[in-house]
């Protein structure tokens, strides 16, 4: 069985930075396309951004210029670097990834990690 394991959330002051990581628990399940999502209390889950297997990225307008998605294929890990954080970025952040194994792609969600930005 394989899981997506997230880490790096926490409490930070406005203007600060955090980096989230998303790794597959088994190295033989290779991370393909990755999406980072967030869900604030009382709101729907929203897509923050994506990165393809080739490294192309897209972001929602509200985080452009502040957040950066990257990947380290050798570590089979994706990252969400969040700078200039604002209180409205407070949410549970989830990674979602297609994992490639034995010729097949399957979609997985991470467990979520809390990001809290204080004003």
N, C-alpha and C positions, 0 to 999 in steps of 0.2 A: 504494500500500500504506500502511496506517496502523498505528501502534503506540501502545501505552500506555507512556508514559515516566515512570518513578518517580524520585524524588530525595529526599534529605533524611536518609537513614540515617546511622548512625555509632556511635561509642562514647560513652557517657555514664555518669556515676556514678548510683548509686541516688538517687532523689529528684529527678533532673534531668528535663529536657524535650527533646523533639524534635518537629519537624513534618515529616511526609512529604507529598509532592505527587504527584499522578497527573494527567498531561496527555495528551491525544490529540495525536499528531504532526501531524495535519492538522485545521485549524480547521473544515473542512466536514463532518467527522465529529463530531457533537455528543454529548457525554457525557450519558447518561440515568441510569439507576440505577447506583450504584457500591457495590461491596462491598470492604471491606478484610479480608484474611486474613493469617494468620501460620503459620509452620511452624518449630517448634523441632527441634533435632537429635533424631532417634529418635522423633519424634511425628508424628501426622497433622496435616495442614493444618486449621486451624480458622478459622471466621468470627469476626472481631472486631466488625464492625458494618457497617451499610449506610446509605445515604442515597438517597432517591428523587429524581426530577427536581423534585419540589415542595419538597424540603428536609426531609422527615420522616426521622428517624433511629432506629435501633435498635442496641443494643449487647449483647454478651455480658456476663454478670453480673460477670466478673472485671475488667472495665475500666470499668464504669459509675462515673461521677463523676471519672474520671481522664483518659479519652480523649474527644475530641470530633471528630466528622466534620463537615466543612462543604464548601461548594462555591462557586465563583465562576463563574457561567455566562458572564460576559463574557470570562473567560480560558479557559473550557472546561477547568477544572481542579478536581479534588477534593483535599481535604486530610485528613490524620489528625494532629490535635494530641494529643500524648501527654505528659501531666504526671505527676508523682509516680511516675516509672518505677521498676520493681522488677527485680531480677535475673531473675525468672521471665518477664518480658516479652521476654527475649532470644530472637530468632527472625529468620528472613527474612520480611519483610512484603511482601505482594503486593496490588496493586489489581486488581479485576476489574470491568469496566464493559460495559454495553450501549451501543454507539455507534449513533447514528441517522444514516443517510445515504440519501438518495434514496428515502425511504419505507420503508426497511427497518431493522430492528434486528439487530445482530450482536454477539456476545459476545467480549470480548478480555481477555487477561491481561497485566499488566505483567511486567517482567523480574525483579522482586523487588529488595529493598534490605535489607541487613543492619542490624539494630539489636542492639547489644550493651550490656547494662546491667551495670556492675561494682558489686560490693558494697563 
